């Protein structure tokens, strides 16, 4: 069971990396193809030249860290459960 948990964590890290990259690509796609964005029907925000380059990086970092944190918590809970079952 420990081997399976380690494999799950390893593949989960790749999944988190891929999900973060996909989210960053989506943000880049949205910001690079539009001139302005109106969030929730508000006043349009004109996209500055730097935003299509900075926000995808920020998105990649934030999404990646959140997913890795969730993965480590799930692995910690699973590890504790395995330790309890061994006793």
DAFENHU-V801762 format. One record per backbone hydrogen bond with DSSP energy under -1.0 kcal/mol. NH is the residue of the N-H (numbers start at 1). CO is the residue of the C=O. If there is no record, write none. Layout:
NH:CO
NH:CO
This chain:
5:1
6:2
7:3
8:4
9:5
10:6
11:7
12:8
13:9
14:10
15:11
16:12
17:13
18:14
19:15
20:16
21:17
22:18
23:19
24:20
25:21
26:22
27:23
28:24
29:25
30:26
31:27
32:28
37:45
42:39
45:37
47:35
53:50
54:50
55:51
58:54
59:55
60:56
61:57
62:58
63:59
64:60
65:61
66:62
67:63
68:64
69:65
70:66
71:67
72:68
73:69
74:70
75:71
76:72
77:73
78:74
79:75
80:76
81:77
82:78
83:79
84:80
85:81
86:82
87:83
